[in-house]
Amino acid sequence: MEIQNRKSFIKTLGILTAGTFVNPLLAEGKNNITSQNLSSTASKKKRVLRVAHLTDIHIKPDKIAEQGLAEALNQVNTMADKPDFIINGGDTIMNAGAISKPLVKEQWACFHKLNLAYNKIPMHHCIGNHDLFGWALPGTNKNDGKKWALDEYQLSNPYYSFLKNGWKFIILDSIHPRKSVPGYFGKLDEEQLNWLENELAQAKDKNICVVTHIPILAVCTLFDSSKLHHNSWFVPDNTLHADAYQLRDLFFKYKNVKACLSGHIHLIDYVNYLGTDYYCNGAVSGAWWKGDHQQFSPSFIIMNFYDDGTSEREIHYYNWKMA
């Protein structure tokens, strides 16, 4: 469980070595780490997995973006306590939605070049809306756009699962098409929802982590631009799953769904609801390589998973700054 009170904050500071804690308002050229979800029972449980979550990279052929991603990958790969694998949370490229195919190809080529040069850790991919060619344009074939992204990620299907050390990871496809701008919203189609329930039913003896691009549940969606209209809060379905009610009920039925990871909003928060930990995990690119997005600097996340079904998050405000 994430602890937010002053006592735990001081405890966190005491555990971190000098100079490693940073105010998230700052983007300085240091290796900065914030640890969360530290509990007094940590010594009684065993860590079984360490996973890097890099989301919303938004890479393009550009000096600042390339330098930033290279540094993030380098820091993940040179950790003394190295992750077992990386989850790429989607929006890997800057934007395929409304630009020409040659420009989209350049963005994908840039990602593959940097990943090959700076990363040696296995990587699992989740599709983001910006990965999809033509989805912001009327009359384009949405299936073709998603197929292209799958080919770049070397995936045969946009949603899948895998097992590792007693945890089952379920990677979902949040991006559902619609004709109106911006061309998508967050939802699972009926076929994927049925597949998900079957996956959960077959894994009752496993701890489960669900990964989506668009959050299923996140407080920070309220601050994703102005969401207060006529004195009422409004959260559009392109920033939060439209089927969150269904997914909430499904996760309550299968209580071994312990963690959900997402990106998309470029902000960082944590919600525990009905026994499931929901982590919205910021953005490697921050404000699309233009500095901090609101109060959050460019960052990557390290998730520690334990044998008792709990998880802890480290927020790494990595060595990045605009040239």
Buried (B, 14 or more C-beta within 10 A) or exposed (E): EBBEEEEBBEBBEEEBEEEBBBEBEEBEEBBBBBBBBBBEEBEEEEBBBBBBBBBBBBBBEBEBBBBBBBBBBBBBBEBEEEBBBBBBBBBBBBBBBBBEEEBBBBBBBBBEBBBEEBBEBEBBBBBBBBBBBBBBEEEBEBEEBBBBBBEBBEBEEBBBBEEBEBBBBBBBBBBBBBEEEEBBBBBBEEEBBEBBBEBBEEBEEBBBBBBBBBBBBBBBBBBBEEBEEEEEEEBBBBBBBBBBEBBBEBBEEBEBBBBBBBBBBBBBBBBEEEEBBBBBBBBBBBBBBEBBBBEBBBBBBBBBBBBEBBBBBBBBBBBBBEE
